[in-house]
Amino acid sequence: MKKTISNYTRLVLCLCVAILALSCLTGCQAGAGETRAEVNRRHGRVFNTGMLRIQDDVDSLFLLDRPTRLSDKYVR
């Protein structure tokens, strides 16, 4: 006895494939309503935030994020 896919199952499968293809083509931000200028501002803000975090890491690596414990007097 040969099993076949019913028309309803085939229709549901085709719809699932179509929805998957559309979601892959449009991405998560489809219809977000952002202009090109808003996207550029958001990308610039993310880049600047990342650079500030890198600067904070470098400062903590070289101990520049806290006051020095050294004396301001000359010691001989």
C-alpha positions as CSV (number, residue, x, y, z in Angstrom):
1,M,0.0,0.0,0.0
2,K,1.5,3.3,-1.1
3,K,1.2,6.4,1.1
4,T,0.6,9.7,-0.5
5,I,0.5,13.2,0.8
6,S,-3.0,14.7,0.9
7,N,-3.8,17.9,-0.8
8,Y,-4.4,19.7,2.5
9,T,-1.0,18.6,3.8
10,R,0.7,19.7,0.6
11,L,-1.0,23.1,0.8
12,V,0.1,23.6,4.5
13,L,3.7,22.5,3.6
14,C,3.8,25.0,0.6
15,L,2.5,27.8,2.9
16,C,5.1,27.0,5.5
17,V,7.9,27.1,2.8
18,A,6.5,30.4,1.4
19,I,6.4,32.0,4.9
20,L,9.9,30.8,5.6
21,A,11.2,32.2,2.3
22,L,9.5,35.5,2.9
23,S,10.9,35.9,6.4
24,C,14.4,35.1,5.2
25,L,14.1,37.7,2.4
26,T,12.6,40.5,4.5
27,G,14.5,39.9,7.8
28,C,13.4,40.9,11.3
29,Q,13.0,44.6,10.7
30,A,10.5,44.4,7.8
31,G,8.3,47.4,8.1
32,A,10.1,48.9,11.1
33,G,9.4,52.4,9.7
34,E,13.0,53.7,10.1
35,T,14.4,56.1,7.6
36,R,17.9,55.9,6.2
37,A,19.0,58.8,8.5
38,E,17.6,57.1,11.6
39,V,19.4,53.8,10.7
40,N,22.7,55.7,10.2
41,R,22.2,57.5,13.5
42,R,21.5,54.2,15.3
43,H,24.6,52.6,13.7
44,G,26.8,55.5,14.7
45,R,25.5,55.4,18.2
46,V,26.2,51.6,18.5
47,F,29.7,52.2,17.0
48,N,30.5,55.0,19.5
49,T,29.2,53.0,22.4
50,G,31.5,50.1,21.4
51,M,34.5,52.5,21.1
52,L,33.8,53.9,24.5
53,R,33.7,50.4,26.0
54,I,37.0,49.6,24.4
55,Q,38.5,52.9,25.8
56,D,37.2,51.9,29.3
57,D,38.9,48.5,28.9
58,V,42.2,50.0,27.9
59,D,42.0,52.5,30.8
60,S,41.4,49.7,33.3
61,L,44.2,47.7,31.8
62,F,46.7,50.5,32.3
63,L,45.2,51.5,35.6
64,L,44.1,54.9,34.3
65,D,40.6,54.6,35.7
66,R,41.6,55.4,39.3
67,P,43.7,58.0,41.0
68,T,47.4,57.2,41.5
69,R,48.7,56.0,44.9
70,L,52.0,57.6,44.2
71,S,53.2,60.6,46.2
72,D,53.5,63.9,44.4
73,K,56.7,64.6,46.5
74,Y,60.1,63.6,45.2
75,V,61.6,60.7,47.1
76,R,65.4,60.3,47.1
